[in-house]
Amino acid sequence: MTGENAAQIPTEWLSLPELVEILGEPLGRVRRLLDERHLVATRRKGPLTVPAAFIVDGHPLSSLRGTLFVLHDAGFSDDEAIDWLLTAEDSIGAAPIEALRAGRKSEVRRVAQTLA
């Protein structure tokens, strides 16, 4: 898998109004999900956006929150955490978000802990 480390998996980016619609929650609740690290967002493309890969069946991916805490404890900024989650990781054999979506949170968090 050499050479894949720099390539991010394709993902749609959701604005806060789109998250309100998809999650069926008011804007205040969506902002609280961001504040409480159930989701993570970026402003690098203008308005605040969240990768659609972080949403499963109309809810934030449940294993994302703990993984975000591990990444932030390792010194990652929100943008760096998003990049790591969306980029193929040789030791996992996939992008970490793909592994989380497949139920492999222990493996993802173990690798994330080694990044500190």
C-alpha positions as CSV (number, residue, x, y, z in Angstrom):
1,M,0.0,0.0,0.0
2,T,2.9,2.3,-0.5
3,G,2.0,5.7,-1.8
4,E,-1.5,5.6,-0.5
5,N,-0.7,7.4,2.8
6,A,-1.0,10.8,1.2
7,A,-4.4,10.1,-0.5
8,Q,-7.5,10.8,1.4
9,I,-10.6,8.7,0.8
10,P,-13.3,10.6,-1.1
11,T,-16.0,12.1,1.1
12,E,-18.8,14.6,0.9
13,W,-18.5,17.6,3.2
14,L,-21.7,18.6,5.1
15,S,-22.5,22.1,6.2
16,L,-24.2,22.8,9.5
17,P,-27.6,23.3,7.8
18,E,-27.2,20.0,6.0
19,L,-26.3,18.3,9.4
20,V,-29.4,19.8,10.9
21,E,-31.4,18.1,8.2
22,I,-29.6,14.8,8.2
23,L,-29.4,14.4,12.0
24,G,-32.9,15.8,12.5
25,E,-31.6,18.0,15.3
26,P,-31.8,21.7,15.9
27,L,-28.7,23.8,15.2
28,G,-28.0,24.2,18.9
29,R,-27.8,20.4,19.3
30,V,-25.6,20.0,16.3
31,R,-23.2,22.6,17.7
32,R,-23.3,20.8,21.1
33,L,-22.3,17.5,19.2
34,L,-19.3,19.4,17.9
35,D,-18.4,21.0,21.3
36,E,-18.7,17.6,23.0
37,R,-16.6,15.9,20.2
38,H,-19.2,13.6,18.9
39,L,-18.3,15.2,15.6
40,V,-15.4,17.3,14.4
41,A,-15.5,20.0,11.8
42,T,-13.2,22.2,9.7
43,R,-13.3,25.7,8.3
44,R,-10.6,25.1,5.7
45,K,-13.0,25.4,2.8
46,G,-14.9,28.4,4.2
47,P,-18.0,27.6,6.4
48,L,-17.8,24.9,9.0
49,T,-18.1,21.4,7.4
50,V,-18.0,17.8,8.6
51,P,-17.0,14.8,6.5
52,A,-20.2,12.8,5.6
53,A,-18.2,9.6,6.4
54,F,-18.6,10.6,10.1
55,I,-22.4,10.1,9.9
56,V,-24.0,6.6,9.9
57,D,-27.7,6.1,9.6
58,G,-28.5,9.7,10.5
59,H,-26.3,9.7,13.6
60,P,-22.7,10.5,14.4
61,L,-20.5,7.4,14.2
62,S,-20.6,6.2,17.9
63,S,-16.9,5.2,17.9
64,L,-15.7,8.6,16.6
65,R,-15.9,10.5,19.9
66,G,-13.5,8.3,21.8
67,T,-11.1,8.2,18.9
68,L,-11.2,12.0,18.7
69,F,-10.3,12.2,22.4
70,V,-7.3,9.9,21.7
71,L,-6.2,12.0,18.8
72,H,-6.5,15.3,20.6
73,D,-4.6,13.8,23.6
74,A,-1.9,13.0,21.1
75,G,-1.7,16.7,20.2
76,F,-3.7,16.6,17.0
77,S,-5.7,19.7,15.9
78,D,-9.2,19.2,14.6
79,D,-7.9,19.5,11.0
80,E,-5.1,17.0,11.6
81,A,-7.5,14.6,13.2
82,I,-9.8,14.8,10.2
83,D,-6.9,14.3,7.8
84,W,-5.7,11.3,9.8
85,L,-9.1,9.7,9.9
86,L,-9.6,10.1,6.2
87,T,-6.2,9.0,5.0
88,A,-5.1,5.4,4.4
89,E,-3.0,4.1,7.2
90,D,-0.7,1.2,6.4
91,S,-0.8,-0.3,9.9
92,I,-4.6,-0.5,9.7
93,G,-4.9,-1.5,6.1
94,A,-7.5,1.2,5.4
95,A,-8.3,4.8,6.3
96,P,-9.1,4.9,10.0
97,I,-12.6,6.1,9.4
98,E,-13.3,3.0,7.2
99,A,-12.0,0.8,10.0
100,L,-14.2,2.6,12.6
101,R,-17.2,2.2,10.4
102,A,-16.3,-1.6,10.2
103,G,-16.3,-1.8,14.0
104,R,-12.6,-1.9,14.5
105,K,-12.4,0.9,17.0
106,S,-9.8,-0.8,19.4
107,E,-7.4,-1.2,16.5
108,V,-7.8,2.4,15.3
109,R,-7.4,3.8,18.9
110,R,-4.3,1.6,19.5
111,V,-2.7,3.0,16.4
112,A,-3.8,6.6,17.3
113,Q,-2.2,6.2,20.7
114,T,1.2,5.5,19.2
115,L,1.1,8.9,17.4
116,A,1.7,11.0,20.4
